[in-house]
Amino acid sequence: MKVKPSLLMEGSLIINNILNTAMTMLKSTSRTFYIPISRLEPGLKEAVSSAYLCMRAIDEIEDHSELARQTKAELLDGISQALQSQRLQDISKLLSPYETTLPPVTLQLEDWLLFCPESIAPNVYRYIAMMSEQMAGWVRSNWTIHTEEDLDRYTYSVAGMVGEMLSELWEWHDGTKSDLTKAVAFGRGLQAVNIIRNRTEDLERGVDYYPDGWGLEEMLRYTRRNLQTADAYIADLKKGPALEFCKIPLALAHATVKIIAVGGSKLTRANVLDIVSRVTK
């Protein structure tokens, strides 16, 4: 049976509305990732948007300043279990008691999950479930980090596996293959920049991601080492959307490290636009 043109048009409008909503949310939650995601090709744009917003949704739970640690852990575990059991409808029920506490990006988590293209959705769901479960563990331990190995475990939980997931998305989209070990360093390096940049705020909420005895210099060495491996990761990528995506946040990360190393704190909007313009020529 043929589908009526009016129904096809209606379905297309719904998809476009969801995409517009997702891109608006992206723009309000991430200056770093909105630009490279907005430049992606159709299909890949939806997949990466869905994945990013899902990760941002659970990250907002982990970092929430008002929720008790036990509540955070229960919510994160509940999201992981809902994904593993493929009961996405349970997520909105789980979050509904906190609709006046949690931000919109988190309350719309089920929408972001359903927005993901069907053929790659299981891969994205698997990573979001793993990340949510591991975040719950870090919440329960009060983010206790004593050694570099602890820091590696944390940065893998919240960012290294993001690099792995992106590698799967590249291959799904156009067959682009990449080194998963280097992909982990790509995510880990970006997260390390965030840790340095947010140091004051984290300490104010009682969280210290620096290993025992580490100061800024040690953290900068850790960050630069991972960013150097991230450079090798993108050097291996063939010309195409994966490379175009990755080189933007990586360039911004390198620039942020340089500013922090000389006593600055973050890139200005003008800095960001200048860097993006240079790396996308």
Disulfide bonds with the S-S distance in Angstrom:
none
